[in-house]
Amino acid sequence: STKSNLFIINIYCYITIINITYVFTLLITFSAVSFIDGGVFSKQASLESILNFYK
C-alpha cells in the first residue's frame, strides 16, 4: 500500500516537472518571438512567414 502510494506521488511529481518545463519553454519561445516581432519584423510580415512555414 505504501509502495503504491509512493509510486503515485512520484508520477505526479514527474508530470508536474514536465508541465513546468513545457510552460517555461512556451514562455521563452513566445518572448523570443515577440522580441523578434517587435524588433526586426512587422507583425504582419512575421505572421505571414509563420503561416507560409506551416503550409
N, CA, C and O atoms as a GROMACS GRO file, in nm:
protein
  220
    1SER      N    1   0.084  -0.121   0.000
    1SER     CA    2   0.000   0.000   0.000
    1SER      C    3   0.087   0.126   0.000
    1SER      O    4   0.067   0.218  -0.079
    2THR      N    5   0.185   0.127   0.091
    2THR     CA    6   0.275   0.243   0.099
    2THR      C    7   0.356   0.257  -0.028
    2THR      O    8   0.378   0.368  -0.077
    3LYS      N    9   0.401   0.143  -0.082
    3LYS     CA   10   0.482   0.149  -0.204
    3LYS      C   11   0.402   0.205  -0.320
    3LYS      O   12   0.454   0.287  -0.397
    4SER      N   13   0.278   0.162  -0.336
    4SER     CA   14   0.198   0.211  -0.447
    4SER      C   15   0.167   0.360  -0.431
    4SER      O   16   0.162   0.433  -0.529
    5ASN      N   17   0.147   0.405  -0.307
    5ASN     CA   18   0.124   0.547  -0.282
    5ASN      C   19   0.246   0.629  -0.321
    5ASN      O   20   0.233   0.734  -0.384
    6LEU      N   21   0.364   0.581  -0.287
    6LEU     CA   22   0.488   0.649  -0.323
    6LEU      C   23   0.502   0.654  -0.475
    6LEU      O   24   0.543   0.755  -0.532
    7PHE      N   25   0.467   0.544  -0.540
    7PHE     CA   26   0.474   0.536  -0.686
    7PHE      C   27   0.384   0.642  -0.750
    7PHE      O   28   0.425   0.710  -0.844
    8ILE      N   29   0.262   0.654  -0.698
    8ILE     CA   30   0.167   0.753  -0.750
    8ILE      C   31   0.220   0.895  -0.728
    8ILE      O   32   0.211   0.979  -0.818
    9ILE      N   33   0.277   0.920  -0.610
    9ILE     CA   34   0.334   1.052  -0.580
    9ILE      C   35   0.448   1.082  -0.677
    9ILE      O   36   0.460   1.195  -0.726
   10ASN      N   37   0.532   0.983  -0.705
   10ASN     CA   38   0.642   1.001  -0.799
   10ASN      C   39   0.591   1.037  -0.938
   10ASN      O   40   0.648   1.124  -1.004
   11ILE      N   41   0.484   0.970  -0.982
   11ILE     CA   42   0.426   1.000  -1.113
   11ILE      C   43   0.375   1.144  -1.117
   11ILE      O   44   0.397   1.216  -1.214
   12TYR      N   45   0.307   1.185  -1.009
   12TYR     CA   46   0.256   1.322  -1.004
   12TYR      C   47   0.368   1.424  -1.010
   12TYR      O   48   0.357   1.524  -1.081
   13CYS      N   49   0.477   1.400  -0.937
   13CYS     CA   50   0.591   1.490  -0.938
   13CYS      C   51   0.651   1.498  -1.078
   13CYS      O   52   0.685   1.606  -1.127
   14TYR      N   53   0.662   1.382  -1.142
   14TYR     CA   54   0.720   1.374  -1.276
   14TYR      C   55   0.636   1.455  -1.375
   14TYR      O   56   0.690   1.533  -1.454
   15ILE      N   57   0.504   1.436  -1.370
   15ILE     CA   58   0.413   1.507  -1.459
   15ILE      C   59   0.421   1.657  -1.434
   15ILE      O   60   0.422   1.736  -1.528
   16THR      N   61   0.428   1.697  -1.305
   16THR     CA   62   0.436   1.839  -1.270
   16THR      C   63   0.563   1.900  -1.327
   16THR      O   64   0.560   2.011  -1.380
   17ILE      N   65   0.675   1.830  -1.315
   17ILE     CA   66   0.803   1.879  -1.367
   17ILE      C   67   0.795   1.896  -1.518
   17ILE      O   68   0.842   1.995  -1.573
   18ILE      N   69   0.734   1.798  -1.586
   18ILE     CA   70   0.718   1.807  -1.732
   18ILE      C   71   0.634   1.929  -1.769
   18ILE      O   72   0.668   2.003  -1.861
   19ASN      N   73   0.524   1.949  -1.695
   19ASN     CA   74   0.436   2.063  -1.724
   19ASN      C   75   0.508   2.195  -1.704
   19ASN      O   76   0.495   2.287  -1.785
   20ILE      N   77   0.585   2.206  -1.594
   20ILE     CA   78   0.659   2.329  -1.566
   20ILE      C   79   0.760   2.355  -1.678
   20ILE      O   80   0.774   2.468  -1.725
   21THR      N   81   0.831   2.250  -1.719
   21THR     CA   82   0.929   2.264  -1.826
   21THR      C   83   0.862   2.309  -1.955
   21THR      O   84   0.913   2.395  -2.026
   22TYR      N   85   0.747   2.249  -1.984
   22TYR     CA   86   0.671   2.283  -2.105
   22TYR      C   87   0.629   2.430  -2.103
   22TYR      O   88   0.644   2.500  -2.203
   23VAL      N   89   0.577   2.474  -1.989
   23VAL     CA   90   0.531   2.613  -1.975
   23VAL      C   91   0.648   2.709  -1.992
   23VAL      O   92   0.636   2.812  -2.059
   24PHE      N   93   0.763   2.675  -1.929
   24PHE     CA   94   0.880   2.761  -1.942
   24PHE      C   95   0.927   2.769  -2.087
   24PHE      O   96   0.963   2.876  -2.136
   25THR      N   97   0.925   2.655  -2.155
   25THR     CA   98   0.965   2.653  -2.296
   25THR      C   99   0.873   2.741  -2.379
   25THR      O  100   0.919   2.817  -2.464
   26LEU      N  101   0.742   2.730  -2.354
   26LEU     CA  102   0.646   2.814  -2.425
   26LEU      C  103   0.671   2.962  -2.398
   26LEU      O  104   0.669   3.044  -2.490
   27LEU      N  105   0.694   2.995  -2.270
   27LEU     CA  106   0.718   3.135  -2.233
   27LEU      C  107   0.841   3.190  -2.303
   27LEU      O  108   0.839   3.301  -2.356
   28ILE      N  109   0.949   3.111  -2.302
   28ILE     CA  110   1.073   3.154  -2.366
   28ILE      C  111   1.052   3.173  -2.516
   28ILE      O  112   1.098   3.270  -2.575
   29THR      N  113   0.980   3.077  -2.577
   29THR     CA  114   0.953   3.085  -2.721
   29THR      C  115   0.872   3.209  -2.754
   29THR      O  116   0.903   3.283  -2.847
   30PHE      N  117   0.765   3.231  -2.675
   30PHE     CA  118   0.679   3.346  -2.702
   30PHE      C  119   0.752   3.478  -2.682
   30PHE      O  120   0.734   3.571  -2.760
   31SER      N  121   0.836   3.486  -2.576
   31SER     CA  122   0.908   3.611  -2.553
   31SER      C  123   1.012   3.635  -2.662
   31SER      O  124   1.035   3.748  -2.704
   32ALA      N  125   1.074   3.527  -2.710
   32ALA     CA  126   1.170   3.539  -2.820
   32ALA      C  127   1.099   3.585  -2.947
   32ALA      O  128   1.147   3.674  -3.017
   33VAL      N  129   0.984   3.524  -2.976
   33VAL     CA  130   0.908   3.560  -3.096
   33VAL      C  131   0.861   3.705  -3.088
   33VAL      O  132   0.869   3.778  -3.186
   34SER      N  133   0.812   3.746  -2.971
   34SER     CA  134   0.762   3.883  -2.959
   34SER      C  135   0.877   3.983  -2.965
   34SER      O  136   0.860   4.094  -3.014
   35PHE      N  137   0.994   3.944  -2.914
   35PHE     CA  138   1.112   4.030  -2.921
   35PHE      C  139   1.154   4.051  -3.066
   35PHE      O  140   1.177   4.164  -3.109
   36ILE      N  141   1.163   3.941  -3.140
   36ILE     CA  142   1.198   3.948  -3.283
   36ILE      C  143   1.089   4.025  -3.358
   36ILE      O  144   1.117   4.107  -3.445
   37ASP      N  145   0.964   3.995  -3.322
   37ASP     CA  146   0.848   4.056  -3.385
   37ASP      C  147   0.853   4.208  -3.372
   37ASP      O  148   0.832   4.280  -3.470
   38GLY      N  149   0.882   4.256  -3.252
   38GLY     CA  150   0.885   4.399  -3.227
   38GLY      C  151   1.011   4.464  -3.282
   38GLY      O  152   1.008   4.580  -3.323
   39GLY      N  153   1.121   4.389  -3.284
   39GLY     CA  154   1.249   4.448  -3.319
   39GLY      C  155   1.278   4.445  -3.468
   39GLY      O  156   1.322   4.545  -3.524
   40VAL      N  157   1.254   4.332  -3.531
   40VAL     CA  158   1.304   4.311  -3.667
   40VAL      C  159   1.193   4.322  -3.770
   40VAL      O  160   1.206   4.392  -3.870
   41PHE      N  161   1.082   4.251  -3.746
   41PHE     CA  162   0.975   4.245  -3.845
   41PHE      C  163   0.854   4.323  -3.797
   41PHE      O  164   0.840   4.352  -3.678
   42SER      N  165   0.768   4.355  -3.890
   42SER     CA  166   0.634   4.399  -3.851
   42SER      C  167   0.553   4.275  -3.818
   42SER      O  168   0.587   4.164  -3.859
   43LYS      N  169   0.445   4.294  -3.742
   43LYS     CA  170   0.364   4.179  -3.702
   43LYS      C  171   0.307   4.106  -3.824
   43LYS      O  172   0.302   3.983  -3.826
   44GLN      N  173   0.264   4.182  -3.922
   44GLN     CA  174   0.205   4.122  -4.042
   44GLN      C  175   0.304   4.030  -4.113
   44GLN      O  176   0.269   3.918  -4.151
   45ALA      N  177   0.427   4.077  -4.130
   45ALA     CA  178   0.527   4.000  -4.202
   45ALA      C  179   0.560   3.871  -4.128
   45ALA      O  180   0.574   3.766  -4.190
   46SER      N  181   0.572   3.879  -3.995
   46SER     CA  182   0.608   3.759  -3.920
   46SER      C  183   0.492   3.659  -3.920
   46SER      O  184   0.514   3.538  -3.927
   47LEU      N  185   0.370   3.710  -3.912
   47LEU     CA  186   0.254   3.622  -3.920
   47LEU      C  187   0.250   3.550  -4.054
   47LEU      O  188   0.223   3.430  -4.060
   48GLU      N  189   0.276   3.623  -4.161
   48GLU     CA  190   0.274   3.562  -4.294
   48GLU      C  191   0.383   3.458  -4.308
   48GLU      O  192   0.361   3.352  -4.366
   49SER      N  193   0.501   3.487  -4.254
   49SER     CA  194   0.610   3.390  -4.265
   49SER      C  195   0.580   3.264  -4.184
   49SER      O  196   0.615   3.153  -4.225
   50ILE      N  197   0.514   3.282  -4.067
   50ILE     CA  198   0.475   3.165  -3.987
   50ILE      C  199   0.373   3.082  -4.063
   50ILE      O  200   0.383   2.959  -4.069
   51LEU      N  201   0.273   3.150  -4.123
   51LEU     CA  202   0.170   3.078  -4.198
   51LEU      C  203   0.229   3.006  -4.318
   51LEU      O  204   0.192   2.892  -4.346
   52ASN      N  205   0.321   3.071  -4.388
   52ASN     CA  206   0.385   3.007  -4.503
   52ASN      C  207   0.469   2.888  -4.461
   52ASN      O  208   0.478   2.788  -4.533
   53PHE      N  209   0.530   2.900  -4.343
   53PHE     CA  210   0.614   2.792  -4.292
   53PHE      C  211   0.531   2.666  -4.268
   53PHE      O  212   0.578   2.555  -4.291
   54TYR      N  213   0.408   2.684  -4.220
   54TYR     CA  214   0.324   2.569  -4.185
   54TYR      C  215   0.246   2.514  -4.304
   54TYR      O  216   0.183   2.409  -4.292
   55LYS      N  217   0.248   2.584  -4.418
   55LYS     CA  218   0.171   2.536  -4.533
   55LYS      C  219   0.233   2.410  -4.593
   55LYS      O  220   0.181   2.356  -4.691
   0.00000   0.00000   0.00000
